Amino acid sequence: MLGVRRTPTYYLPWLVRPGLECVLVLNNVESRFKTGFNKGPFAASVVQYDARGTVVGRHDVELADPTATAEVRLDADGAEAGFATVTGARIFSDQYVTLSDGTAYTATHGRQEFIERYPRVVRILLGLAGTLAAAAGRTLPLFVKDQYLYLGASFRSHLLVMNLSNVANRVRLVVTGERGERVERMLKLRPMGSHLLDVSRLGIVAAEATSVIRARFEANAWFNLYVVGAGRKDLEGPLSFMHVK
């Protein structure tokens, strides 16, 4: 009714840190089992967005057959995190992004969902309504997600919040600690932008060696989350990615 278009796409997180290599591994192995779709070549387009929603990389990839793979290094000068989209009319398989320090690596798979495109009039109306709601510390809760976060001296989780739309997205975060502490934050994400949330800066002190924090996210446009696992050295040490449902 509002004229919003949902374009099917895969999306995956990326993160740049000293000593780490972030690589997108493309494949189309599932097409091997789809009659009529198992003959190559298979073309894919990768677009990399930074936290401001700026395109910082474009890559056109072709896979010769269903068992072929291709690697795309995801990095960007002056940026630390964001997400990449993968589109292809005949691409049907899960895609993966890896983090490696040259010895060990971690990987997670992308989500095959969609990107929302709002027409200009609706973007203006959402912007006005969002400004009014933000004045009261609220947002338009069109999309809501709940997630556990982890906080401790040796283990903690950051969260990559991704705005999967072409409209400014005000994301209201409400977190509750194990002692009942309640903290609210408002994140304003640019179109196709993202935010790497540092859980340790929410003002909640870990009750135990590792505390579990309940978090609720409300947003005025489509968004999603990836957990970034960090240890004693925080973002300067070994990291891991994990997608959430």
Secondary structure, DSSP 8 states (H G I E B T S, - for coil): ----EEEEEEEEEEE--TT-EEEEEEE-GGGGGSTTS--S-EEEEEEEEETTS-EEEEEEEEESSTT-EEEEE---TT--EEEEEEE-TT--S--EEEEE-SS-EEEEE-EEEEEEE--HHHHHHHHHHHHHHHHTT----SEEEEEEEEEESS-EEEEEEEE-BSS-EEEEEEEE-TT--EEEEEEEE-TT-EEEE-GGGSS---SSSEEEEEEEEEESS-EEEEEEEEETTEEEEEEEEEE--
